[in-house]
Amino acid sequence: MNARIKQIVDEVKDIKSFRLKPEQKLSYVAGQWMYVRLSTDLRHHFTISASPSEEFLQFTTKFRAESLYKQALWKKKEGDEVEVNGPFGSFVLDEKDTTPRLFIAGGIGITPFRSMIKYATDRQINLPITLLYSGKNTGEMAFISEFNVQSSMFSVWVIETVKEGRIDAKKIQDLVPDWRDRTWWVCGPPPMVEAMVELAQKMGVDANKLRSEEFTGY
Ligand SMILES: Cc1cc2nc3c(=O)[nH]c(=O)nc-3n(C[C@H](O)[C@H](O)[C@H](O)COP(=O)(O)OP(=O)(O)OC[C@H]3O[C@@H](n4cnc5c(N)ncnc54)[C@H](O)[C@@H]3O)c2cc1C
């Protein structure tokens, strides 16, 4: 169905969120994704970075100069239309499962976690979440200011890889002492997800406590 771009938000350098108003309401669960088609040849998957508790539908993405898709998207203006199709995906927040979570995001892989954290906060769901959010530097990482609240339910650790290196076993053990009791949720570009899944396996995390979503195309 068609969706009108209501607002384009500059999140950080080279990352924008596109807030949409679809022709009909698109019901989804926090963490799901949709297709966004700009023309016959230009279609990509995008996580819905909004939360079902919000009025608008939204996706968030990073500019890449070599990408025809991103070139076309960056030319779009408020009031233009795109086509959306969805929702899809099972990397989602199940409200009934209150097992503590460890979310590990690499760069733009923050989008499903932004949706889940916003939803859990807005609906006051009793769900302990620790977020490890890694990226080159904070100037290139979306939504950081939103996560600036530590509470008994939510804690966030931002890891700037240029200064601190990548997430490894020591960082996880130091920052998340109860990592064994949490289900692990990993999202980001494929090499990052593969590295984190391998790390989890080496640390002895059970396969049934480990979930991941790869953003193919990065
Ligand atoms: C479930 C899911 C959710 C996603 N959510 C987001 C999101 O929230 N935000 C976001 O920015 N991106 C998301 N992505 C990735 C997004 O769909 C694009 O692939 C990404 O933005 C790169 O697009 P591009 O136009 O910059 O690169 P492109 O120009 O499309 O491609 C870059 C490189 O990747 C290769 N490539 C492209 N697509 C694939 C593919 N499917 N498999 C293997 N190689 C491929 C190309 O050959 C090229 O070498 C998601 C992907 C998936 C699968």
The ligand as an SDF file (V2000), in Angstrom:
LIG
                    3D

 53 58  0  0  0  0  0  0  0  0999 V2000
   15.2070   -8.0090    8.2140 C   0  0  0  0  0  0  0  0  0  0  0  0
   16.0350   -6.8250    7.7670 C   0  0  0  0  0  0  0  0  0  0  0  0
   15.8480   -5.5990    8.3970 C   0  0  0  0  0  0  0  0  0  0  0  0
   16.6140   -4.5040    7.9990 C   0  0  0  0  0  0  0  0  0  0  0  0
   16.4420   -3.3130    8.6560 N   0  0  0  0  0  0  0  0  0  0  0  0
   17.2050   -2.2560    8.3110 C   0  0  0  0  0  0  0  0  0  0  0  0
   17.0860   -1.0030    9.0040 C   0  0  0  0  0  0  0  0  0  0  0  0
   16.2970   -0.8360    9.9590 O   0  0  0  0  0  0  0  0  0  0  0  0
   17.8660    0.0150    8.6010 N   0  0  0  0  0  0  0  0  0  0  0  0
   18.7640   -0.1160    7.5680 C   0  0  0  0  0  0  0  0  0  0  0  0
   19.4600    0.8470    7.2540 O   0  0  0  0  0  0  0  0  0  0  0  0
   18.9040   -1.2760    6.9220 N   0  0  0  0  0  0  0  0  0  0  0  0
   18.1510   -2.3440    7.2450 C   0  0  0  0  0  0  0  0  0  0  0  0
   18.2960   -3.5190    6.5740 N   0  0  0  0  0  0  0  0  0  0  0  0
   19.2460   -3.5710    5.4350 C   0  0  0  0  0  0  0  0  0  0  0  0
   18.6040   -2.8730    4.2280 C   0  0  0  0  0  0  0  0  0  0  0  0
   17.5530   -3.6700    3.6840 O   0  0  0  0  0  0  0  0  0  0  0  0
   19.6460   -2.6200    3.1300 C   0  0  0  0  0  0  0  0  0  0  0  0
   20.1750   -3.8300    2.6820 O   0  0  0  0  0  0  0  0  0  0  0  0
   20.7630   -1.7320    3.6430 C   0  0  0  0  0  0  0  0  0  0  0  0
   20.2060   -0.5120    4.0860 O   0  0  0  0  0  0  0  0  0  0  0  0
   21.8360   -1.4850    2.5650 C   0  0  0  0  0  0  0  0  0  0  0  0
   21.2160   -0.8830    1.4990 O   0  0  0  0  0  0  0  0  0  0  0  0
   22.0520   -0.0310    0.4350 P   0  0  0  0  0  0  0  0  0  0  0  0
   21.0580    0.4470   -0.5840 O   0  0  0  0  0  0  0  0  0  0  0  0
   22.8750    0.9600    1.1420 O   0  0  0  0  0  0  0  0  0  0  0  0
   23.0310   -1.1020   -0.1790 O   0  0  0  0  0  0  0  0  0  0  0  0
   22.8990   -1.8330   -1.5940 P   0  0  0  0  0  0  0  0  0  0  0  0
   23.3630   -0.8930   -2.6370 O   0  0  0  0  0  0  0  0  0  0  0  0
   21.5430   -2.4280   -1.7280 O   0  0  0  0  0  0  0  0  0  0  0  0
   23.9230   -3.0490   -1.4000 O   0  0  0  0  0  0  0  0  0  0  0  0
   25.1520   -2.9830   -0.6910 C   0  0  0  0  0  0  0  0  0  0  0  0
   25.9610   -4.2710   -0.8510 C   0  0  0  0  0  0  0  0  0  0  0  0
   25.2740   -5.3620   -0.2750 O   0  0  0  0  0  0  0  0  0  0  0  0
   24.9400   -6.3270   -1.2530 C   0  0  0  0  0  0  0  0  0  0  0  0
   23.5710   -6.7220   -0.9320 N   0  0  0  0  0  0  0  0  0  0  0  0
   22.4610   -5.9470   -1.0180 C   0  0  0  0  0  0  0  0  0  0  0  0
   21.3790   -6.6270   -0.5760 N   0  0  0  0  0  0  0  0  0  0  0  0
   21.8290   -7.8580   -0.2020 C   0  0  0  0  0  0  0  0  0  0  0  0
   21.1940   -9.0020    0.3400 C   0  0  0  0  0  0  0  0  0  0  0  0
   19.8800   -9.0330    0.5940 N   0  0  0  0  0  0  0  0  0  0  0  0
   21.9650  -10.0750    0.6200 N   0  0  0  0  0  0  0  0  0  0  0  0
   23.2860  -10.0620    0.3870 C   0  0  0  0  0  0  0  0  0  0  0  0
   23.9440   -9.0070   -0.1330 N   0  0  0  0  0  0  0  0  0  0  0  0
   23.2240   -7.9230   -0.4330 C   0  0  0  0  0  0  0  0  0  0  0  0
   25.0520   -5.6360   -2.5790 C   0  0  0  0  0  0  0  0  0  0  0  0
   25.3860   -6.5360   -3.5860 O   0  0  0  0  0  0  0  0  0  0  0  0
   26.1960   -4.6440   -2.2940 C   0  0  0  0  0  0  0  0  0  0  0  0
   27.4440   -5.2680   -2.3840 O   0  0  0  0  0  0  0  0  0  0  0  0
   17.5500   -4.6320    6.9410 C   0  0  0  0  0  0  0  0  0  0  0  0
   17.7190   -5.8630    6.3060 C   0  0  0  0  0  0  0  0  0  0  0  0
   16.9800   -6.9430    6.7090 C   0  0  0  0  0  0  0  0  0  0  0  0
   17.1810   -8.2600    6.0200 C   0  0  0  0  0  0  0  0  0  0  0  0
  1  2  1  0
  2  3  1  0
  2 52  2  0
  3  4  2  0
  4  5  1  0
  4 50  1  0
  5  6  2  0
  6  7  1  0
  6 13  1  0
  7  8  2  0
  7  9  1  0
  9 10  1  0
 10 11  2  0
 10 12  1  0
 12 13  2  0
 13 14  1  0
 14 15  1  0
 14 50  1  0
 15 16  1  0
 16 17  1  0
 16 18  1  0
 18 19  1  0
 18 20  1  0
 20 21  1  0
 20 22  1  0
 22 23  1  0
 23 24  1  0
 24 25  2  0
 24 26  1  0
 24 27  1  0
 27 28  1  0
 28 29  2  0
 28 30  1  0
 28 31  1  0
 31 32  1  0
 32 33  1  0
 33 34  1  0
 33 48  1  0
 34 35  1  0
 35 36  1  0
 35 46  1  0
 36 37  1  0
 36 45  1  0
 37 38  2  0
 38 39  1  0
 39 40  1  0
 39 45  2  0
 40 41  1  0
 40 42  2  0
 42 43  1  0
 43 44  2  0
 44 45  1  0
 46 47  1  0
 46 48  1  0
 48 49  1  0
 50 51  2  0
 51 52  1  0
 52 53  1  0
M  END
$$$$
